[in-house]
Amino acid sequence: MKRLALLKTFLLSAIFFASSIFAPKAFAGGETFPAGHWAYDIIEQLVVRGHLKTLYDAAKPYERLDVARALLDSDKSEITDRQTLWLFIKLEYELDNELNWLRDEVFPTSAMRVGVRLSEIARKEDGVSFSPKFRGRGRLALFFGEDFVIYNSSVVQQNNAYDIVARTRTYGKSTAYTEQAYAAYHGKTFRLKFGRDYINWGYGRNSLAVSNTAGSFDQLMFQINTQTIRFTYFTAMLDRWWDASADTMEIASMADHIDRYYTAERLDFNLFNSNLRFGFWQGVVYGGKNQSIDFRFANPLLLYHGEQYNDEEEINPLGGVDLSVYPYEGVNFYASFLVDDWQFDEEDVNDLEPNNWGGLFGVRAANVLRKFDLYGTDAFFEFTKVTNRTYNQRDAFEYQKLVFGDNPIAHPLGTDFESFECGVSHWLYKDLQLSLNLKMVAKGEGNLDEFDTPWLEDGVTLETGYEEDSPTGIIERTNTLTLGVFYQPGSSVNGELKLARVWVDNVDHVEGKTDTDFRIFMRVMVELQPVFSLF
């Protein structure tokens, strides 16, 4: 506890020290959009259309002030279709305070934003009845000067409300948790954050490195920014891993748990007027009993694979690359590739383990019907493949898996799958968007709960070798067709309705077993977020 207190004191001191040095070039900011906020979809649509080019979209969450600055830097004089102007207007209403600060170059010495988001969410699927559940989200942001923010966002909701966070305890008929809580210094060149927030890396609809579907992480994060280069680093504390030898959680002692950490950094480039964007990243999961942060792996300049190889260190390193290209106006090609474990030699049967990797490729296109003088129609497709045992670890070191509670840290489908998704959306008018999506998932028998080693079975030798199909075993195939409606009469009010038909073959990996389902998701949200100047 003493070491943790000293670490907190050091980090907070570093934030205040940085703010005193970089304040002349800083702006009031640091507040981020939470996961699932409607602004992410609007921003993506504008980016594909060739706007908001100053945003770095490979390492999210977006900071509100960054988006406001990108709005001011965008040239709207040559926009001819009103649908694109609608998208700008939606963000301008949402970021009215930030835009005024930037335009006037006058920032409050101290200000407070109080936000309340009230949602009613109902869903129906196999085993879940259609019953609306209340979800409330309150947030408080304290801005100090031009560069420092203290932020808290907490959730209170009815029990069994739809939520990706599943590790909350029920109190009465409700659950509650702190979604975001951090202190942040926000400069134009240097940023520093200490606390809890979401992380989402990559250009795809889902990430191969770290995704916001995992939940929010307790972390230390810093960034260094220039016009063409951004360096991003974080080290996060994961949930504790309890010793499997303890029969129940009640009899497990404090000595039975393993402390776990995930550290990663990435270097991104925005070139040729941001029409070519690419980045490299690496990460490592490590831990141990009474393990504190290991400053070797907290070192952002260390090569984790090299450290593992030279010192025979038991860690789980991985790395990857991301690429995004805009060859034409309104067209975006993007791809990602991840390496978890790759066998370069075959000295014994342990080296027969298949390579662990993942990749995705996608295309996004805006205003695809503009040749017919019809604007506001966007389309996309994305293919993703992750081989079996990627993100996993063998039994003796299972605490090094890329999982956070019940959620995969990277792609929400975990491991051993192929996924193809395509869709089209259209703005009927400024308040109403319709969408149609098709998603096809082929899920193998591999999962993040178990780690099998068939290459170590009797009869397998270096001479015979070992190969397996991918995905593995009996493949469960799920096809989902979804019709979506998004209605937003104002930035503080919106509603969403999704109707989905689902077909499943080889249910639970049982050959010939089939199932169908009709799913409904409905959400109505009201949000108020006034800003008060304190001094």
C-alpha positions, 0 to 999 in steps of 0.5 A: 500500500505504501508503494502504491501511495508513493506511485500515486503521489509521483504521478499526480505531481508529474501531471501538475509539473507538466501543466506548468511547463506546457500551459502556454500551448495548451487548451482547456480539455482532456474530457473524452467521449465515453464508449458507445457515444453517438458522436463516434459514428458521426465523426467516422462518417465525416472522416470518410468524407475527407473532413476532420483530417487533424484527428488521430483516429487510430488511438481513441477515445476522442477528446472533446476539444480535439474534435472541436478543433478539427471542426474549426479547421475544416473548410465547409465552404465547398460542401454541396450536399446538405447531408454532410452539413447535417453531420457537422451541425450535430457535432457543433451543437454537442461541442458548443462550449468547446467551440466557443472557448476556441473561437474566443481564446478565452478559457475559464479559470475554473469551470464545472460541467455537470452531465446527466444521461437518462436511458431506458433500454429494452432488448429481446433475444433468446432467453431474455424477455422484452422488459425496459430497464433504466440506466442513469449516467452522471458525470462531473468535469472540473476544468482548471485553467487552460490545461487540466481536468478532473473527471468522473462518470458513474452509472446507476442502473436496474439489475439485468440492464444491458451492459458490457460491464458484468462484474458489478454486484447487485444492491437491492434491485440496482447495480452501480459502478464508476465508468470513468474517473481520471485526472488529465493534463491536455496539451497540444503536444503532450498529454498525460492521464491517470485514472480510469477510461476507455481505450480503443486502438485501430481503424476497424469496427473492432480492435485487434489490440485493445477495444472499448468493449472490454470496459474501462481500464485503470491506467496511466496514459501519455501521448506526444503529438505533432502534425504527422506523428503521434506516440501513445503509451498506456500501462493498465491494471487488469482484474486479479486472477484467483488461484484455481486451486482454491475451491471457492472464492469464499475460502480463497485467501489474499495470497491466492490471487495474481496481480495482472497488468497490460502495457502497450504503446503505438507510433502512428503517422498521418502523411500526405494530408492524412490520406495515408495513415499507418501505425506500429504497436506492441503490448505485453500482459504480465503479472504474479503474486503480489506483483507491482508494476514492472518498470522493465515492461512499463518502459515504452522503449523496450522491445517486449519480444526481445526481452522475453527471448533473451531473459526467457521471461514468462510474459505474453507479448504481442504486436501489430500494424494498422493501415488506413488509406484514402485513395479517393474522396469518400473511399477508405481502405483499412487493415490490421495485422496482429502477431501473438506467437509465431514459430520460427523453428522446429527443434522439438514438438512444442514448436509444432504449435500453430502460429497465433495471429489475427488480421482484418481488412475493410472498406468504407465508402461515403455518398455511394449513390452521389452519381444518382444525385442521392446523398447521405448513403454510406456503405462498408464491409469488413472481414476479420480472422483470428486463429485458435489460441490467439490472445490465450495462454497455456494453463500454467500461465493462464493469468496472461490471457488477454481478458478483462473480467468476462470480456476479451480485451481485444476483439469481442469474439475472442479467438478462433473465428472468422467474421464478415460484416457489411452494411448500408446506411442512409440519412432520410433527413437530418434527424433520422438515419436508417441502416441495414447490416449483415454479419456472418460469424464462423466460430471454431471450438477454441475459446479463451477459457481453455488452452488445448495442446493436440500437437503434444498428443501421442503419435505427433512427432517432428516428422509427422508435423501438426496442422489444423483447420482454422476455425477449428473443430465443428464450426458454429455459423451465425448469420444476423440481419439487422434493420436499424433506426436512429432518431436524433431531434437534438444533441441531447435527445436520441433514440435507437431501434434495432430489429434482427433476425438470427440463423445459427447452424451447428449450435454449441458446435453440435453437428446439425443442430440449428436455431433461429431467433428474432431480437429487438433492441430499443434505447431512448436517451436524454442528456443534459450537460450544462457548464458553470464558470466557478471563477 
